[in-house]
Amino acid sequence: MKIDWNSKYTTISVYSILTFTICLLIFSFAQNIPVIAKGVDTLFTVLSPIIWGLVIGYLLNPIMMGAEKKIRKLTGKTKPHPKLDRVLSVIVSILVFLAAVAALGAIILPEVIKSITNIFDNMGTYFNNLEKGVNNLLKDYPQIVEYINSQFEEIETAVTGYIKDLMPKLGDIMTKLTDKALDLLIALKDFLIGIIVAVYFLLDKEHFQAQLKKLSCALLPQKATGGFLRVCNLTNSSISGFITGKIIDSIIIGILCFICMTLMKLEYALLISVIIGVTNVIPFFGPFFGAIPSALLLLVSSPKQVLPFVVLIFFIQQLDGNVIGPKILGDSTGLSAFWVMFSILVSGGMFGFAGMVLGVPVFAVIYSLTQEFVNFLLSRKNMSTVTMDYAPDAKPEKEDTGEMKSFKLYQNKDKSKSENTDAVKKNSGRNNNTKKK
């Protein structure tokens, strides 16, 4: 029997089957979310060394490109040696990376551990100093002092009870710590393998790019291929420029904070400088994330140092926001403060710390592409692509002659209409002159 695909009932039946199939797939997906999540987690665990390698290679690519330019000038005086230049530049970039990791482990990490150990050792003294400071501040208000002392006693009682309850659970805690230590060793193994993957990735970078372009040309239409490659280039330039600039900016801020805190003789200078430098990678909220716990740490250890520290951080952040940051990053994102905050909140809530760091450049790419698409649709309608022309209180702009210029909406269409009417008037005038003659 021949099916009449143009029949109304056949079309309805096909759409009904498709709708039912899609709903069934969505229901099956919702029912098996834990299984799918476990499978995705297993996949990421297996691919962890590859992901580490791609991240390390992506971060080292600017160093490798800069080193390759310098090496090419030395080795290419008589004859070019592209393979030798690439190998030497990869070696230089890996050595720089390993030197940075070694410096972090040999210089900064022991000092940070020492500071943290010192904090825990003197925790009782810090609480006593805090209690004495509060009592001296509120000595004229005995009722408030009595209430605060009772709260301190309640906190001490609660902590003592928690420690007593914790003693029988030490075996479980040690087991969990052992598991965490094993996870740390596995992560270290993945990191070391990732360095090897990064070497191969950097050595054969152009070949991988050619493979991606070849695959896109094979799977996508010609116009879609150009758009896909343009989006890839835009994403790469946005993310790489932002991350590289942010890392350099954060290193400068961390060093500047350490120098200033050392000169001002503030406690835990290295630990707090590391916190300030690391959190400065996060746009917009980074300074607050670093300054608040650091100020609380100084408040517990030495309350008199909190105010100078807050003034110092305010000065450093103003210097970073108005001088250092614009010099290094420029207007790399093109986003307003609202959209920066929006992208950080959304991406940070979905992907954690990595989302807070990468959310801004990724959202900048999405924002730019959306803006281009909207402008394209408006240009097809002969409408203005200037955003402020659509504001509720938008006013016509004035020309140089002092006359009022027509509103830009449908401006091109009105201009074409006026040109057509002028042409009709000229033709009618010529016809009248010929009739008179």
N, C-alpha and C positions, 0 to 999 in steps of 0.2 A: 504494500500500500504506500502510495506516495504522500509524503507529508507536505501540507500547505503551510510553509513557513511565514507567509504573509497574512495568514488568518489571525483574526483578533484573539481568539481563544488559545491558539498555539503560542502566541507571544505572551499572553498572561500566564500560561502554564510554565513556560521557560523561566520567566521572571520569578514565579512562585518557587520553583525548584531551586534557583540560584539563591533566593532569599533564605529559604529553609537551610540550604547547605552552609551559607555564611553564618547563620545563627547557631547551627550545630557546631561549627568549628569554634566560634567564640565561646560557647558553653563548655566545650571540651577543654579549651585552653584555660578557662576560669577554674574548672574542676581540677586540673592538673598543674596549677601554678607552683605548688611545693616541689613536684617532681621536675618541672622545667627549671625552676630556680636552682635546684641541686645540680641538674645537668650543666647549666650555665656556669655555676661555681666550679664544677669539676673541669670544665673546658678552660676557664681562666687559670685554674691551678696548673693545668698541663702546659698552657701557653705562657705561663709567667716568665720563663727565661727569654722567650721571643719578645714579649712586651717590654721587659727590662732593656733588652738590646735595642729595640726601636726607640725607646725614650732616650737612652744614653746616646745613641747615634744621632738622634735629632738635636739634642742639646750640644753635641760636639761638632756638628756640621759647620756652624759659623767659624769655630776655631780652625777646623781643618781647611776650610776655604781660604781663610786669611793666611795660614801657614803655607798653603800651596802656591799662592801668589808670590810670596817671598822666596820660596824655594825655586820656583820657575825662573826667577830672575838670575839665580846663581847657577843653575844647571843648564839653562837653555841659551847660554851665550853663543855656543857653536852649533848645537843641534838640540831640538826639543826632545825631552824624555818624559812623556806624560805618565807612564806607569811608575817610573822611579819617583817622580814628583808626588804622585798620589800615595805611594807607600810611605815615603818620608813624612808627608803631612799627616797621615793617619797615625804614625808612630808618635809624632810630636803632640797631637791632640790627645792621644791616650795617656802619654806621660804627664801632660798638664792635668788631666782628670785624676790620675792616680796620685799625683803630688798634692792636689787639693784634698782628696779623701784622706791621704796620710797626714796632712797638716791638721785636718779636722780631728782625726783620731788621736794624734800624738800630742797636740798642743791644747786644743780647746776641750776635748772630751774629758781628760783627767781633771781639768779645772772645774768643769761643770759638775762632775761627780763629787769633787771635793766640796763644792759650794752646797750641793744638795745634802750631802752627809752632815755638813756643819749645821745646816738648817734643822735637820731632825735631831741632832745631838743637843742643840740649844733651844729646842721647842719649849721646854718648861720655863727656861729663863725668859724667853720672849713673851710668854703668856703672863708671867709675873710682872714684867716691865709694863706690859699693856694694861694690866689691872691697876698697877700703881699710878700710871699716867692718867687713867680715867678717874681714879680716886682723887688725885691732886686737882684735876680739872673741875671736878664736881664736889669739892669739899664743902662748898656753901650750900649744897643741896643734899642733906643726909638721907632723905627718903629715896632719892634716885640712886645714891651710892649703895644703900642697903639692897635695893632691888637688883642692881647689877651684880653685887656680890653673891646674892642668892642664885642668880643665873649662872655665874661662874661655878658655884658649888654643884648645881644641877648638871652642868656640862661635865664636870669632873666625875660625878657619880655615874653619868651615862657612859662616859668613856671607859671607866673602870669595869662596869658591867659588861660592856661590849668586849673588852679584852678577856674577861673571865669566860664568856660564851665562846670566844674565838679559840681558846686553848684546845678544846677537844677536836676542833676542825683543822688543826694544823696539818694532819696527814693529807686531807683532801687538798689543802692549799699547796702543799709541796708537790702533789701530783699535778695540779694545774700549772704550777711554776715549771715543772719538768716538761710538760707539754708545750708551754710557751717558749722554753729554751730550745726545744726541738724545732718549733715553728721558726724561731729566729735563725737556727742553723740552716734550715731549708731555704729561708729567704736569702741568707748569705750565699748559699750555693747557687740559687737562681740569679743573684746579682753578679756573681763571678762568671757564670755562663753567659749572662747578658752582655758583659764586656766583650767576650769573644764574638757574640752575635753582632754587636755594634761594629767591630772591626770589619767583618765581612760585609755588613751593610754599607759602611762608608767606602770600602774599596770598590764595590760594584754598584754604587748609587745610581749612575746614569742608566745602567742596564735595567734596574728595577723600574725606573721611571719610564723607559721605553716599553717595558712589558705592560705596565699599567695603561699607557696610551694605546698600545696595540689591542689590549683586551677591550677597552672602551670603544675603539673604532669598530671592533668586530661585533659587539653586542648592541651598540646604540646607533641610532640614525646619525647622519653627518652633522646636522645642526645641533642635535643633542650632545654629540661628542665635543663640539667646540664649547658649548655651555658648561659641560661637566668639567672639562680641563680648566676652563677659566675659574670656576668655583674652587677647584683644587689649588690653583695658584694663589687665588685671593685668600683662601684659608691658611695656606702655608705662610704667606708673607705676613698675615695678621698675627698668627700665633707665634711664629718664630721671632718676629720683631718685638712683640710684646714681652715674651718670656725672657729673651736675652736682655732687653733693656731693664726689665724688672729685677732680674738677678744681679746685674751690675749696680743698679740703684740700691738694692737691699744690702749688698756688700759694703757700699760706701756709707750707708746710714749706720750699719752695725759698727764699722770701724770708727766713725765719727762719734757715736754714742760711747764707745769704750774709751776713747781718748778724753772726752769731756768728763765722764764719770771718774776716770782715774785722776784727772787734774783737780776735780772737786772732792776727791777722797770719799766717794760714796761706796757703800758696801755692795758686794756681789756684782762688780762692774762687768766682768766677763760673762757671767751667767745672764744677766739682764740684757747685755748687748747682743748675745746670741738670740735671745727671745725677741728682741726688737727687730733684729735683722731678718729672722725667719718669718715673723708675722707681717713684716712690711711687704712681702711678696703678694699678700692678699690686697687687692685694691680696696680703697674706701674704708673698709672696716679694720684693716690690718693694724694701723697705729693704735686703735682702741684695744684690740685683742692682745697686743703686746704690752701696752702701758698699764692696763688695769691690774693684771696679776703681779707685775713688777712693783707697782705702787703698794699693793697689799703686802708683798713680801717685805718691802722696806718699812711699812707701817708696823709690822710685827717685830722686826729686828731692831729698827732704829727710827722711831716716829719723827724725829727732828729732820730726817733726810727726805721725807716724802715731798714737802713743798719745793725744795730745790730740784728734786728729780722731775716733778710735774712741770715746772717752768722749763727745765732743760728739754724734756720731750716735746713740749709745745713749740719751743724754738726750733728744734731739729725738724719737726714735721712741717712747720711753716717754710723752713729753708728747702726741704725736699719738695713740697708742693708748688713752690713759686720759682725755684731756681734749678735744683738738681734734676727733679723729675721731668720738667719740660725740656731741659737740655738733652737728656738721654732719650726719653720716650717721644717727646713732641706730642702732637695730637694724633696718636697712633690708632685710637679706637673711634674717634668721631662721635662718641656717645655723650649725652647729657648726664648729669649726676643722678637723675632719677633712673635712667635705664641702666646705669652702672650698678646702682643699688638693687634694682630689680633682677638683673642677671646674676648677681652674687647670691642673693637670697634663694632664687629658684635652683640654680646649679649647685649651690652649697648644700641645700636641703636634699637634693637628689643624689649627689656624688661625693659629698664630704669635702675634705680639704682640696683634693684635685679639682673638684667642680668650682670651688671658690677661686682657684688660681686661673683655670682655663675658661671659666664661664664668660668673662668679659670679652676676650678676643673672639670666641666662637659666636657669642651673641652679636658682636660687632659685624661679623660676616653675614649673619642672618638678617640683621637690620639693614645692611647695605644692599643686599639682594632684594629684600622686600621693597626698599625705597626705589630701586631701579625698576622693579616690576610695576609699582604704582605709577611712577612717572611715565612709563611706557603706555599704560592704559589711558592716562590723562592726555598724553600727546596724541593718541589715536582719536580722542574726542575733541581735539583742538582746544584744550583747557590748560590753564596755567599749572606749572609744576612747582611753583613757589609756595611753600607751606603757609606762610603768613598771609597769603592772599585769601585763604579760607577762614581767617579769624573772624569772629562775630563783629568786631569793631574795625574791620579793615577799611582804610580810606583810600581813595584814588590818589595816585602819585602825580606830582607836578612835573611838567616838562620844563626845559630851559627857558622857553618863551613866556612862562608864567601861566599858560593855559592849563586847564585840567585835562589830564590824560584819562582815557576811558578805563574802566575797571578791567583787570587782566582776564577775568573769566570770559571765555568765548571771544577773547580779543582777536585771535587769528581769524575766527569765523566772521566777526564784524568787519575786520579789515578787508577780507576777500569780498564781502557783500558791497562795501563802499567802492572798491575798485570796479566791480561789475556795474554798479549804477553810474559811475563816472564814464565808463566806456559806452554805456547805452546813451547817455546824454550827448557825448561827442558825436556818435553816429547819427543821432537824430538831428543835431545841429548841421552836420554836413548835408543831410538829405534836404533840409529846408533851404539851404543855400543853393543847391542845385535846382530845386523847383523854382526859386525866384529868378535864377538866371534863365 
